[in-house]
């Protein structure tokens, strides 16, 4: 299991990699048939800022608001064992990935002080909109990431066969989620950073829709 929780200023992004289940099966006929993506609907939760954790409350002291996003990624992998060896009580395996069942999700939390003005509420909704737009084609992003490991070999070692397989599979799963992360949380962080600069953290007289559009364009430049 690996995770990355990053943030700058009042924007926070996160992703989760789960090594998850492991399964074994024979080679599949095509990349299309070998990949399944389960996409959960996004969720938005809204909270009073005083109910946030101490860490989040400290991050939001200056502005009185904070939005966090969490892009989830977990995989069930099908594989074949290509080689296996044992030396000095260490087992080493090499696998080839033959199928991916990928599960993705997006959870967003908005924290606002009770007396937050409408402008600040609208500004935080802009962060939510950015995350939603990025997640709209989440399935396509996930498929591209999953396709990158099909047919590839991954190695693992451990004190036993089970541990060696788990390490090899975790390496494959990490490769998938790292690519997915680059197209989701990293993109959300960069775009939201641009959005905050364009809007001066909600102080600029600019509509949220225009600011979001400008942030995506600026991020591409």
BAFI-3210 file (N, C-alpha, C; in Angstrom, 3 decimals, decimal comma, padded with zeros to 6 digits):
// residues 221
n [1|2|3|4|5|6|7|8|9|10|11|12|13|14|15|16|17|18|19|20|21|22|23|24|25|26|27|28|29|30|31|32|33|34|35|36|37|38|39|40|41|42|43|44|45|46|47|48|49|50|51|52|53|54|55|56|57|58|59|60|61|62|63|64|65|66|67|68|69|70|71|72|73|74|75|76|77|78|79|80|81|82|83|84|85|86|87|88|89|90|91|92|93|94|95|96|97|98|99|100|101|102|103|104|105|106|107|108|109|110|111|112|113|114|115|116|117|118|119|120|121|122|123|124|125|126|127|128|129|130|131|132|133|134|135|136|137|138|139|140|141|142|143|144|145|146|147|148|149|150|151|152|153|154|155|156|157|158|159|160|161|162|163|164|165|166|167|168|169|170|171|172|173|174|175|176|177|178|179|180|181|182|183|184|185|186|187|188|189|190|191|192|193|194|195|196|197|198|199|200|201|202|203|204|205|206|207|208|209|210|211|212|213|214|215|216|217|218|219|220|221]
n.u [000,849|000,510|000,562|-000,159|-000,234|-000,732|-000,332|-000,873|-000,900|-004,236|-005,210|-005,712|-004,670|-005,108|-004,276|-004,830|-003,301|-003,951|-002,763|-004,404|-006,471|-005,263|-005,017|-004,946|-004,694|-005,086|-003,561|-005,218|-007,363|-007,368|-006,355|-008,506|-010,480|-009,141|-009,196|-011,004|-012,920|-014,139|-016,082|-016,791|-019,467|-018,800|-018,350|-019,465|-018,850|-019,868|-018,717|-018,595|-015,982|-014,894|-015,177|-013,248|-010,153|-007,323|-005,014|-006,023|-007,556|-005,612|-004,298|-006,161|-006,534|-005,942|-007,730|-010,199|-011,481|-011,478|-010,839|-010,704|-009,507|-009,791|-008,564|-009,216|-007,670|-007,527|-006,558|-007,288|-005,415|-004,761|-002,564|000,365|002,787|006,067|008,636|010,353|012,343|014,607|016,778|019,024|016,976|015,318|012,708|012,189|010,228|008,945|006,503|003,924|001,633|-001,708|-004,287|-006,463|-008,464|-009,777|-010,487|-011,971|-012,414|-013,755|-013,573|-014,672|-014,214|-015,555|-014,718|-015,959|-016,135|-018,777|-019,866|-019,100|-018,712|-020,736|-019,144|-016,825|-017,791|-018,614|-016,137|-014,852|-016,473|-015,569|-013,147|-014,177|-015,545|-013,408|-012,185|-014,275|-014,526|-012,108|-012,452|-014,470|-013,771|-012,618|-012,685|-011,577|-008,999|-008,174|-008,215|-006,164|-003,995|-004,093|-003,665|-001,001|000,451|-000,184|000,973|003,487|006,449|006,969|008,887|009,408|010,428|010,780|010,337|008,916|006,859|004,327|004,734|006,612|005,112|003,152|004,733|005,615|003,169|002,286|004,126|003,321|000,735|001,294|002,570|000,424|-001,320|000,299|000,483|-002,213|-002,563|-001,052|-002,742|-004,892|-004,962|-002,540|-002,974|-005,283|-004,247|-002,397|-004,076|-005,882|-004,158|-003,439|-005,976|-006,422|-004,485|-005,353|-007,797|-007,040|-007,360|-010,155|-010,731|-010,674|-012,667|-014,273|-016,019|-016,772|-016,995|-015,613|-013,092|-012,361|-012,261|-010,161|-008,107|-007,707|-006,823|-004,492|-002,963|-002,313|-000,564]
n.v [-001,187|002,226|005,756|009,187|012,381|015,554|019,111|022,643|025,829|026,607|024,437|020,994|017,833|014,346|010,851|007,321|004,226|000,863|-002,313|-004,464|-007,238|-010,374|-012,348|-015,217|-016,132|-017,336|-016,019|-013,226|-012,513|-009,934|-006,494|-004,859|-006,605|-007,427|-005,495|-003,986|-001,362|000,033|002,626|004,790|006,991|010,474|012,035|014,653|016,311|018,566|020,721|022,379|024,595|024,586|021,998|020,604|018,694|019,356|019,824|020,476|022,686|024,493|024,910|026,403|028,779|031,449|032,070|031,005|028,887|025,720|023,244|019,833|017,075|013,709|011,293|008,062|004,886|001,557|-001,853|-005,048|-007,642|-009,818|-012,475|-014,173|-016,509|-016,285|-017,033|-018,592|-018,710|-019,786|-018,730|-018,837|-018,793|-016,870|-016,121|-015,559|-014,127|-013,768|-012,104|-011,786|-009,373|-009,982|-009,094|-006,473|-005,239|-002,368|000,014|003,085|006,310|009,421|011,639|014,534|017,173|019,989|022,649|025,220|028,278|029,168|031,736|032,348|034,400|034,756|034,950|033,570|031,009|030,453|030,513|028,220|026,292|026,413|025,012|022,493|022,126|022,005|019,588|017,822|018,109|017,050|014,453|013,585|012,172|010,015|007,227|006,738|007,721|005,902|003,510|003,960|004,012|001,410|-000,123|000,288|-001,574|-004,078|-007,155|-006,581|-007,335|-007,989|-008,042|-009,703|-010,246|-012,199|-013,602|-015,837|-017,590|-016,377|-013,769|-012,827|-012,813|-010,929|-008,620|-008,312|-007,897|-005,607|-003,811|-003,681|-002,684|-000,212|001,020|001,381|003,082|005,271|006,443|007,057|008,848|011,030|012,095|012,901|013,682|015,172|016,836|018,129|019,493|021,290|022,756|023,868|025,401|027,316|028,430|029,599|031,605|033,154|034,077|035,356|033,959|034,052|036,738|038,366|040,087|038,148|035,755|032,449|030,459|031,543|031,819|029,174|028,117|029,668|028,804|026,122|026,533|028,031|026,220|024,413|025,819]
n.w [000,000|-000,787|-000,428|-001,182|-000,044|-000,772|-000,719|-001,228|000,005|000,251|-001,025|-001,392|-002,397|-003,041|-003,334|-003,591|-003,436|-003,655|-003,119|-003,072|-004,072|-005,386|-008,302|-010,457|-013,822|-017,209|-020,261|-021,760|-024,558|-025,801|-025,297|-024,761|-023,780|-021,578|-019,656|-017,094|-015,776|-012,904|-012,032|-009,525|-008,559|-008,051|-004,825|-002,671|000,284|002,761|005,308|008,522|009,224|011,781|012,530|011,325|011,139|013,308|011,805|009,216|009,877|010,695|008,275|006,921|008,180|007,335|005,223|005,860|004,701|003,035|000,619|-000,067|-002,018|-003,075|-004,969|-005,752|-006,294|-007,056|-007,628|-009,066|-010,135|-012,870|-013,700|-014,969|-013,903|-014,826|-014,121|-011,380|-008,490|-005,880|-003,365|-000,761|001,212|000,161|-001,952|-005,368|-007,924|-011,258|-012,967|-015,489|-016,442|-017,173|-017,067|-015,865|-013,323|-012,475|-009,975|-009,404|-007,816|-006,535|-003,947|-002,355|-000,029|001,487|003,508|005,454|007,264|009,508|009,027|006,469|003,593|000,585|-001,681|-000,994|-000,627|-003,234|-004,471|-003,404|-004,490|-007,058|-006,959|-006,514|-008,934|-010,742|-009,992|-010,582|-013,378|-014,240|-013,454|-015,065|-017,413|-016,206|-016,471|-018,997|-018,552|-016,626|-018,077|-019,923|-018,202|-017,143|-019,444|-019,853|-018,416|-019,292|-020,458|-019,597|-017,660|-014,209|-011,261|-008,102|-004,707|-001,730|001,598|001,185|-001,264|-001,464|-000,431|-002,269|-004,644|-003,927|-003,723|-006,351|-007,648|-006,336|-007,346|-010,018|-009,690|-008,550|-010,689|-012,439|-010,947|-010,533|-013,061|-013,437|-011,360|-012,261|-014,152|-012,743|-009,683|-009,679|-011,851|-010,942|-008,738|-009,951|-011,659|-009,845|-008,348|-010,242|-010,558|-008,024|-008,092|-010,264|-009,319|-007,044|-004,663|-004,447|-004,188|-006,424|-008,861|-010,605|-012,489|-011,330|-013,278|-015,484|-014,358|-013,787|-016,386|-017,423|-015,772|-016,536|-019,165|-018,700|-017,314|-019,304|-020,859]
ca.u [000,000|001,232|-000,331|000,496|-001,148|000,029|-001,144|-000,195|-001,845|-005,530|-005,683|-005,159|-005,010|-004,648|-004,611|-004,613|-002,973|-004,141|-002,321|-005,669|-006,528|-004,451|-005,640|-004,128|-005,466|-004,320|-003,514|-006,492|-007,234|-007,095|-006,233|-009,839|-011,143|-008,335|-009,303|-012,309|-012,823|-015,326|-016,026|-017,790|-019,881|-018,073|-019,094|-019,101|-019,311|-019,631|-018,556|-018,173|-014,534|-014,517|-015,233|-012,107|-009,042|-006,432|-004,114|-006,751|-007,965|-004,426|-004,024|-007,190|-006,739|-005,864|-008,855|-011,457|-012,108|-010,556|-011,429|-009,771|-009,979|-009,156|-008,779|-008,882|-007,261|-007,143|-006,511|-007,225|-004,612|-004,595|-001,153|000,981|004,145|006,992|009,790|010,385|013,586|014,830|018,195|019,266|015,669|014,593|012,017|012,042|009,307|008,712|005,147|003,483|000,251|-002,595|-005,597|-006,583|-009,768|-009,404|-011,582|-011,616|-013,415|-013,379|-014,261|-014,311|-014,716|-015,473|-014,794|-016,196|-016,597|-020,221|-020,242|-018,374|-019,504|-021,125|-018,010|-015,905|-018,465|-018,544|-014,740|-014,582|-017,186|-014,716|-012,229|-014,986|-015,810|-012,166|-012,025|-015,317|-014,208|-010,993|-012,949|-015,488|-013,248|-011,785|-012,602|-010,603|-007,679|-007,863|-007,925|-004,821|-003,032|-004,108|-003,072|000,458|001,125|-000,545|002,078|004,774|006,953|007,290|009,592|009,242|011,172|010,326|010,713|008,134|006,245|003,219|005,274|007,257|004,039|002,549|005,637|005,575|001,862|002,253|004,889|002,470|-000,365|001,849|002,813|-000,874|-001,868|001,175|000,050|-003,546|-002,357|-000,557|-003,847|-005,999|-004,620|-001,496|-003,646|-006,169|-003,409|-001,847|-005,157|-006,411|-003,149|-003,641|-007,277|-006,247|-003,718|-006,206|-008,870|-006,483|-008,058|-011,556|-010,893|-010,826|-014,029|-014,281|-016,953|-016,143|-016,937|-014,519|-011,825|-012,062|-011,850|-008,837|-007,137|-007,379|-006,032|-003,184|-002,234|-001,842|000,458]
ca.v [000,000|003,480|006,881|010,480|013,438|016,763|020,302|023,917|026,860|026,115|023,331|019,713|016,733|013,065|009,658|006,104|003,008|-000,345|-003,521|-005,171|-008,672|-010,922|-013,505|-015,784|-016,703|-017,432|-014,805|-012,823|-012,355|-008,580|-005,509|-004,362|-007,596|-007,663|-004,369|-003,573|-000,194|000,325|004,049|005,208|008,394|011,341|012,463|015,952|016,495|019,934|020,730|023,606|024,593|024,261|020,546|020,008|018,271|020,453|020,082|021,180|023,989|025,353|025,254|027,283|029,921|032,741|032,320|030,571|027,868|024,705|022,136|018,727|016,073|012,411|010,396|006,702|003,953|000,231|-002,798|-006,503|-008,000|-011,190|-012,594|-015,484|-016,586|-016,660|-017,717|-018,626|-019,289|-019,640|-018,663|-018,377|-018,584|-015,784|-016,557|-014,514|-014,481|-012,810|-012,294|-010,944|-008,964|-010,359|-008,465|-005,466|-004,752|-001,127|000,678|004,485|007,122|010,792|012,186|015,926|017,743|021,450|023,163|026,661|028,807|029,362|033,044|032,582|035,153|034,006|034,927|032,508|029,736|030,268|030,210|026,817|025,484|026,365|023,887|021,282|022,012|021,567|018,155|017,104|018,114|016,116|013,095|013,242|011,099|009,179|005,851|006,734|007,878|004,644|002,504|004,222|003,601|-000,047|-000,672|000,437|-002,704|-005,353|-007,794|-006,229|-008,215|-007,384|-008,977|-009,526|-011,190|-012,222|-014,776|-016,961|-017,372|-015,438|-012,416|-012,467|-012,475|-009,678|-007,527|-008,132|-007,337|-004,231|-003,009|-003,471|-001,811|001,128|001,569|001,811|004,211|006,434|007,091|007,607|009,995|012,153|012,662|013,267|014,559|016,130|017,804|018,923|020,394|022,348|023,602|024,610|026,401|028,396|029,027|030,468|032,783|033,959|034,686|035,907|033,200|034,457|038,182|039,030|040,189|037,277|034,654|031,152|029,741|032,103|031,537|027,754|027,963|030,264|027,967|024,974|027,018|028,441|025,004|023,776|026,652]
ca.w [000,000|-000,808|-000,588|-001,344|000,360|-001,023|-000,753|-001,269|000,382|000,695|-001,855|-000,964|-003,285|-002,520|-004,099|-002,818|-004,174|-002,871|-003,792|-003,224|-004,282|-006,465|-008,921|-011,519|-014,922|-018,442|-021,078|-022,337|-026,007|-026,251|-024,233|-024,437|-022,932|-020,382|-018,734|-016,583|-014,905|-012,098|-011,688|-008,555|-008,675|-007,126|-003,649|-002,102|001,656|003,210|006,755|009,177|009,367|013,156|012,707|010,611|011,986|013,679|010,682|008,166|010,393|010,671|006,878|006,377|009,076|006,655|004,330|006,442|003,864|002,530|-000,123|-000,279|-002,982|-002,880|-006,112|-005,313|-007,340|-006,576|-008,743|-008,990|-011,300|-013,334|-014,061|-015,138|-013,362|-015,879|-013,528|-009,920|-007,999|-004,446|-003,011|000,617|001,856|-000,496|-003,164|-006,382|-009,002|-012,325|-013,484|-016,592|-016,179|-018,273|-016,923|-014,812|-012,891|-011,800|-009,265|-009,185|-007,142|-006,198|-002,776|-002,098|001,217|001,535|004,872|005,468|008,542|009,474|008,501|005,210|002,610|-000,611|-002,609|-000,579|-000,915|-004,684|-004,812|-003,085|-005,490|-008,241|-006,770|-006,717|-010,371|-011,382|-009,724|-011,315|-014,807|-014,437|-013,217|-016,058|-018,264|-015,342|-016,977|-020,098|-017,939|-015,950|-019,097|-020,447|-017,175|-017,051|-020,661|-019,821|-017,755|-019,911|-021,160|-018,986|-016,611|-012,925|-010,391|-006,665|-003,873|-000,340|002,392|000,683|-002,576|-001,326|-000,292|-003,529|-005,577|-003,491|-004,059|-007,805|-007,986|-005,849|-008,302|-011,191|-009,285|-008,367|-012,023|-012,964|-010,203|-010,727|-014,299|-013,195|-010,477|-013,060|-014,924|-011,851|-008,557|-010,068|-012,713|-010,090|-007,934|-010,795|-012,150|-008,705|-008,011|-011,217|-010,245|-006,857|-008,499|-011,137|-008,516|-005,800|-003,616|-004,342|-004,007|-007,720|-009,377|-011,783|-012,269|-011,096|-014,549|-016,284|-013,677|-013,983|-017,789|-017,551|-015,047|-017,381|-020,290|-018,186|-016,938|-020,535|-021,485]
c.u [000,883|000,238|000,457|-000,522|-000,400|-000,876|-000,292|-001,218|-003,133|-006,068|-004,962|-005,597|-004,488|-005,000|-004,283|-004,337|-003,167|-003,674|-003,472|-005,527|-005,536|-005,174|-004,757|-005,025|-004,603|-004,373|-004,871|-006,293|-006,853|-006,987|-007,599|-010,550|-010,417|-008,473|-010,764|-012,096|-014,163|-015,190|-017,154|-018,221|-019,090|-018,965|-018,552|-019,694|-018,944|-019,671|-018,296|-016,681|-014,101|-014,577|-014,078|-011,040|-008,144|-005,531|-004,810|-007,175|-006,802|-004,110|-004,971|-007,397|-006,812|-007,132|-010,201|-012,193|-011,042|-011,344|-010,368|-010,371|-009,137|-009,519|-008,308|-008,596|-006,874|-007,299|-006,590|-006,529|-004,656|-003,169|-000,779|002,377|005,067|008,236|009,714|011,673|013,727|016,321|018,344|017,977|014,914|014,002|011,863|011,112|009,305|007,351|004,943|002,003|-000,609|-003,970|-005,621|-008,048|-009,493|-010,631|-011,158|-012,765|-012,877|-014,239|-013,750|-014,962|-014,493|-015,687|-014,918|-016,599|-018,080|-020,657|-019,529|-019,251|-019,761|-019,973|-017,040|-016,503|-018,378|-017,131|-014,421|-015,303|-016,407|-013,707|-012,954|-015,210|-014,573|-011,989|-013,036|-015,000|-013,085|-011,470|-013,963|-015,033|-012,290|-011,631|-011,583|-009,184|-007,246|-007,495|-006,528|-003,754|-002,943|-003,436|-001,551|001,174|000,797|000,630|003,443|005,150|007,288|007,898|009,327|010,014|010,649|010,747|009,952|007,491|005,137|003,723|005,927|006,212|003,394|003,425|005,652|004,270|001,717|003,031|004,072|001,332|000,108|002,116|001,518|-001,325|-000,993|000,789|-001,319|-003,454|-001,935|-001,685|-005,018|-005,516|-003,544|-002,100|-004,564|-005,379|-002,916|-002,936|-005,740|-005,432|-003,282|-004,933|-007,160|-005,487|-004,572|-007,246|-008,357|-007,214|-009,466|-011,791|-011,156|-012,274|-014,105|-015,218|-016,198|-015,976|-015,776|-013,167|-011,412|-011,571|-010,444|-007,767|-006,735|-006,513|-004,609|-002,342|-001,648|-000,686|001,865]
c.v [001,235|004,599|008,165|011,548|014,741|017,970|021,550|024,992|026,266|025,013|022,058|018,644|015,442|011,948|008,458|004,954|001,831|-001,542|-004,482|-006,671|-009,110|-012,138|-013,993|-016,383|-016,720|-016,132|-014,512|-012,397|-010,954|-007,641|-004,994|-005,306|-007,775|-006,569|-004,111|-002,388|000,007|001,763|004,396|006,650|009,243|011,711|013,810|016,033|017,904|019,979|022,156|023,507|024,203|022,762|019,835|019,565|019,469|020,836|020,886|022,569|024,972|025,811|026,326|028,550|031,248|033,068|031,911|029,542|026,909|023,640|021,074|017,762|014,819|011,513|008,997|005,800|002,642|-000,773|-004,246|-006,958|-009,495|-011,305|-014,040|-015,427|-017,091|-017,369|-017,619|-019,309|-019,032|-019,682|-018,087|-017,951|-017,366|-016,297|-015,363|-015,004|-013,388|-013,120|-011,432|-010,643|-009,265|-009,717|-007,499|-005,159|-003,561|-000,460|002,109|005,225|008,514|011,257|013,603|016,390|019,251|021,893|024,686|027,103|029,165|030,665|033,379|033,340|034,317|033,904|033,798|031,138|029,424|029,886|028,739|025,884|025,408|025,232|022,558|021,051|021,515|020,065|017,328|017,017|017,126|014,671|012,655|012,119|010,213|007,759|005,751|006,861|006,561|003,559|002,698|003,753|002,077|-000,687|-000,645|-000,750|-004,046|-005,911|-007,471|-007,199|-007,409|-008,454|-008,661|-010,580|-011,100|-013,493|-016,024|-016,598|-016,327|-014,005|-011,936|-012,048|-011,141|-008,480|-007,259|-007,463|-005,899|-003,308|-002,698|-002,507|-000,380|001,799|002,106|003,099|005,453|007,186|007,736|008,862|011,231|012,843|013,085|014,222|015,574|017,230|018,712|019,920|021,578|023,312|024,456|025,680|027,604|029,156|029,989|031,742|033,718|034,733|035,390|035,303|033,720|035,944|038,920|039,024|039,442|036,118|033,339|030,400|030,233|031,757|030,083|027,518|028,519|029,414|026,755|025,407|027,371|027,232|024,313|024,543|026,344]
c.w [000,000|-000,950|-000,634|-001,028|000,231|-001,039|-000,803|-000,949|000,902|-000,194|-001,442|-001,938|-002,706|-003,476|-003,246|-003,758|-003,242|-003,684|-003,994|-003,372|-005,353|-007,030|-010,042|-012,577|-016,166|-019,217|-021,677|-023,777|-026,442|-025,062|-023,808|-023,487|-021,618|-019,339|-018,375|-015,656|-014,207|-011,588|-010,729|-008,836|-007,678|-005,942|-003,169|-000,702|002,101|004,733|007,255|009,444|010,779|013,447|012,001|011,606|012,276|012,511|009,592|008,620|010,357|009,253|006,359|007,201|008,327|005,870|004,909|005,618|003,350|001,776|-000,343|-001,288|-002,855|-004,057|-005,712|-006,507|-006,687|-007,709|-008,290|-010,266|-011,588|-013,875|-014,349|-014,527|-014,472|-015,343|-012,023|-009,483|-006,509|-004,164|-001,614|001,319|001,321|-001,803|-004,100|-007,480|-010,052|-012,910|-014,725|-016,358|-017,395|-018,183|-015,755|-014,565|-011,986|-011,203|-008,968|-008,505|-006,883|-005,030|-002,509|-000,801|001,198|002,980|004,815|006,870|008,415|008,856|007,191|004,224|001,362|-001,604|-002,277|-000,855|-002,417|-005,110|-004,539|-004,041|-006,799|-008,151|-007,004|-008,205|-011,113|-011,206|-010,498|-012,797|-015,113|-014,317|-014,267|-016,976|-017,477|-015,853|-018,102|-019,555|-017,296|-016,970|-019,691|-019,454|-017,086|-018,268|-020,618|-019,191|-018,405|-020,718|-020,573|-017,878|-015,362|-012,023|-008,930|-005,916|-002,451|000,354|001,969|-000,643|-002,521|-001,248|-001,586|-004,563|-005,213|-003,883|-005,565|-008,230|-007,499|-006,779|-009,537|-010,862|-009,098|-009,714|-012,631|-012,281|-010,302|-011,990|-014,127|-012,327|-011,282|-013,814|-014,050|-010,765|-008,914|-010,932|-011,905|-009,255|-008,760|-011,264|-011,025|-008,231|-008,947|-010,929|-009,066|-007,221|-009,356|-010,325|-007,270|-004,616|-003,359|-004,222|-005,329|-008,179|-010,708|-011,511|-012,103|-012,408|-015,402|-015,670|-013,865|-015,407|-018,006|-016,888|-015,872|-018,564|-019,842|-017,845|-018,171|-021,178|-020,935]
res [x|x|x|x|x|x|x|x|x|x|x|x|x|x|x|x|x|x|x|x|x|x|x|x|x|x|x|x|x|x|x|x|x|x|x|x|x|x|x|x|x|x|x|x|x|x|x|x|x|x|x|x|x|x|x|x|x|x|x|x|x|x|x|x|x|x|x|x|x|x|x|x|x|x|x|x|x|x|x|x|x|x|x|x|x|x|x|x|x|x|x|x|x|x|x|x|x|x|x|x|x|x|x|x|x|x|x|x|x|x|x|x|x|x|x|x|x|x|x|x|x|x|x|x|x|x|x|x|x|x|x|x|x|x|x|x|x|x|x|x|x|x|x|x|x|x|x|x|x|x|x|x|x|x|x|x|x|x|x|x|x|x|x|x|x|x|x|x|x|x|x|x|x|x|x|x|x|x|x|x|x|x|x|x|x|x|x|x|x|x|x|x|x|x|x|x|x|x|x|x|x|x|x|x|x|x|x|x|x|x|x|x|x|x|x|x|x|x|x|x|x]
***
